[in-house]
């Protein structure tokens, strides 16, 4: 797999995570509006952990460079 393929894949994974988090927020809001505050709170608590990792993920993606080879592992 080329460096470009890896960067593309990581970017796709990040975008999918963003969309899933957004969908979960919508679900939590709907559950909250139905009166089940504990369930909505559990979803929001889990999302806070995902959001805490977001900065690291985005920083890692922006530091990837196609002109810098990735380390090769020895067999």
N, C-alpha and C positions, 0 to 999 in steps of 0.2 A: 504494500500500500504506500503510495507516495505521500510526501509531506502535504501536498495540496489536498489529497483525498482525506487525510486525517483532519486537517483544519476544517474542511467542508463538513465532515461528519460531526465534529465537535460543535460547530456552529448550528447545525441542524438539531442536534440534541438539546442545545441551549434554547433554541426557539421553541421546540416542543415542550420543554419544561416550563417556559414562560406561559405558553397557551394553556397547559394543564393547570398551572397555578391560578391563572385567571378564571378558568372554568370552576375550579374548587372554591374560589372566592364567591363566585355567583351562586354556587350551591349553598355555601355557608350563609349567604345573605337570605336566600330563599328559606332555608331551614329556620333561620332566626325569625323571619317574618311569620312563620307558622307556629312560633312559640316554643321551639325546642332549643332554648339557649345553651344547655350543656353540650348538645351535639354540635351546634354551630361553633361553640368555643373550642371544642377538640379539633375541628377542622382548621380553625384560625391558628391554633397553637402549632399544629404541624406545619402550616404554611409559613409561620415565622421562622422555623428552622430552615426551610427551603430558601426564604428570602435572605437569611443570614449568610448563606453560601453564595448568593448571587454576585456579590462584589468580587469575590475570589474567582469565580468562574469567568466573569466578564474581563477581569484583569488578565487572566491566563490566556483567554482567546485573543486579546489585543496584543499580547507580547509574542504570540506565535508569529514567526516570520518564515516565509518560504525560502528566503535566501540563506537562512541559518539551518544547517542540517540538524536533524534530531539525533540524539545519541544512539549509537548502535549497541545492542546487547551482545555479549559473547555467548557462544553456545557451549 
